Amino acid sequence: MNTEKTPSTEVVETPVPTQQPVYDVTETPEEFVITARIPGVDRSAVETVIDGDDLVITGKRTWKQPDNWKLLHEEIPAVDYRLVLRLDHRVNRDALKAHLTNGILTVMLPKAEAVKPRRIEISS
Amino acid sequence: MKLIRYNPSLLMDPIDSLADFREEMDRFFGHTFPAFRGATSPIWSTPCPINLYREEDRYVLRAEIPGFDKKDLTLEVVDGSLILSGHSHREDKSKKLEESSEARFTRTVPLPDEVDATAIKAEYTNGVLTVTLPKRPETKPRQIAIDVK
């Protein structure tokens, strides 16, 4: 897939039959911010893990259809979410933060000190 | 004159293709011209996929519409249809990102006749709106005793 979002991330294909959430990556001078739409996932069912060079986000749909309910119309797949993004040297992997609000997961990836903008004093 | 090859796949599911195209254009403008990011989103609505279930005495509709506050959502019954809509506009509180986000959607779902429109209930959790649509009492299956004489 060639859907490169920013220079620092790269989509890695996943063979597992899961749903890739709609997501976005934005950049500020200090950090990269990933927002992923994972409706139907409880806070306790989200996992954000760094696996090697990959940031792996998984979310299990908490709600299950009761046995005696009949499904009449379906547009929402009954699969879990999985998003894998490749991290590069610009991300400080020890300082990752995430929060979930109304089905939107926000992951903040601070930039490594070496790539943050800095002012260099000019000595006369 | 330029000839364009007929592409039947575009006609397979016009709604899906349109949504894909919309997403693609949003993405294109958002990334190529970051200043357009906020400008494109209000024009295009957020998708609102739904599932509908039937139980013995009610229907249940679940709609995935993440990113809204409860107060941004509206539910109406108009002319036998349930209209779900939402509009949210927020500035980034942290001011770290120089953008604001705006999202809106509208979805109309025709209701079965047997739904009691006065007893509809809804709740919004984890970005999912769950609407409970009870059947009118007289339409619920009931057993009629037959007197044997």
HADDOCK unambig.tbl for C-alpha pairs under 7 A between the chains (distance, minus, plus):
assign (segid A and resid 28 and name CA) (segid B and resid 96 and name CA) 6.63 0.50 0.50
assign (segid A and resid 28 and name CA) (segid B and resid 97 and name CA) 6.41 0.50 0.50
assign (segid A and resid 37 and name CA) (segid B and resid 66 and name CA) 6.40 0.50 0.50
assign (segid A and resid 39 and name CA) (segid B and resid 64 and name CA) 5.87 0.50 0.50
assign (segid A and resid 39 and name CA) (segid B and resid 65 and name CA) 6.96 0.50 0.50
assign (segid A and resid 39 and name CA) (segid B and resid 66 and name CA) 5.41 0.50 0.50
assign (segid A and resid 39 and name CA) (segid B and resid 126 and name CA) 5.70 0.50 0.50
assign (segid A and resid 39 and name CA) (segid B and resid 127 and name CA) 4.70 0.50 0.50
assign (segid A and resid 39 and name CA) (segid B and resid 128 and name CA) 5.87 0.50 0.50
assign (segid A and resid 40 and name CA) (segid B and resid 126 and name CA) 5.37 0.50 0.50
assign (segid A and resid 40 and name CA) (segid B and resid 127 and name CA) 6.22 0.50 0.50
assign (segid A and resid 40 and name CA) (segid B and resid 128 and name CA) 5.67 0.50 0.50
assign (segid A and resid 41 and name CA) (segid B and resid 126 and name CA) 6.20 0.50 0.50
assign (segid A and resid 42 and name CA) (segid B and resid 126 and name CA) 6.38 0.50 0.50
assign (segid A and resid 68 and name CA) (segid B and resid 55 and name CA) 6.88 0.50 0.50
assign (segid A and resid 69 and name CA) (segid B and resid 53 and name CA) 6.05 0.50 0.50
assign (segid A and resid 69 and name CA) (segid B and resid 54 and name CA) 5.59 0.50 0.50
assign (segid A and resid 69 and name CA) (segid B and resid 55 and name CA) 5.07 0.50 0.50
assign (segid A and resid 70 and name CA) (segid B and resid 53 and name CA) 5.30 0.50 0.50
assign (segid A and resid 70 and name CA) (segid B and resid 54 and name CA) 5.00 0.50 0.50
assign (segid A and resid 70 and name CA) (segid B and resid 55 and name CA) 6.54 0.50 0.50
assign (segid A and resid 71 and name CA) (segid B and resid 52 and name CA) 6.10 0.50 0.50
assign (segid A and resid 71 and name CA) (segid B and resid 53 and name CA) 4.48 0.50 0.50
assign (segid A and resid 71 and name CA) (segid B and resid 54 and name CA) 6.51 0.50 0.50
assign (segid A and resid 72 and name CA) (segid B and resid 52 and name CA) 5.41 0.50 0.50
assign (segid A and resid 72 and name CA) (segid B and resid 53 and name CA) 5.37 0.50 0.50
assign (segid A and resid 72 and name CA) (segid B and resid 54 and name CA) 6.77 0.50 0.50
assign (segid A and resid 73 and name CA) (segid B and resid 51 and name CA) 5.36 0.50 0.50
assign (segid A and resid 73 and name CA) (segid B and resid 52 and name CA) 4.99 0.50 0.50
assign (segid A and resid 74 and name CA) (segid B and resid 50 and name CA) 6.61 0.50 0.50
assign (segid A and resid 74 and name CA) (segid B and resid 51 and name CA) 4.58 0.50 0.50
assign (segid A and resid 74 and name CA) (segid B and resid 52 and name CA) 6.66 0.50 0.50
assign (segid A and resid 75 and name CA) (segid B and resid 49 and name CA) 5.35 0.50 0.50
assign (segid A and resid 75 and name CA) (segid B and resid 50 and name CA) 5.44 0.50 0.50
assign (segid A and resid 75 and name CA) (segid B and resid 51 and name CA) 5.73 0.50 0.50
assign (segid A and resid 76 and name CA) (segid B and resid 49 and name CA) 6.01 0.50 0.50
assign (segid A and resid 76 and name CA) (segid B and resid 50 and name CA) 6.20 0.50 0.50
assign (segid A and resid 76 and name CA) (segid B and resid 51 and name CA) 6.10 0.50 0.50
assign (segid A and resid 102 and name CA) (segid B and resid 66 and name CA) 5.59 0.50 0.50
assign (segid A and resid 102 and name CA) (segid B and resid 67 and name CA) 5.23 0.50 0.50
assign (segid A and resid 102 and name CA) (segid B and resid 68 and name CA) 6.46 0.50 0.50
assign (segid A and resid 102 and name CA) (segid B and resid 125 and name CA) 6.76 0.50 0.50
assign (segid A and resid 102 and name CA) (segid B and resid 126 and name CA) 4.52 0.50 0.50
assign (segid A and resid 102 and name CA) (segid B and resid 127 and name CA) 4.36 0.50 0.50
assign (segid A and resid 103 and name CA) (segid B and resid 66 and name CA) 4.72 0.50 0.50
assign (segid A and resid 103 and name CA) (segid B and resid 67 and name CA) 6.14 0.50 0.50
assign (segid A and resid 103 and name CA) (segid B and resid 126 and name CA) 4.50 0.50 0.50
assign (segid A and resid 103 and name CA) (segid B and resid 127 and name CA) 4.17 0.50 0.50
assign (segid A and resid 104 and name CA) (segid B and resid 66 and name CA) 6.04 0.50 0.50
assign (segid A and resid 104 and name CA) (segid B and resid 67 and name CA) 5.75 0.50 0.50
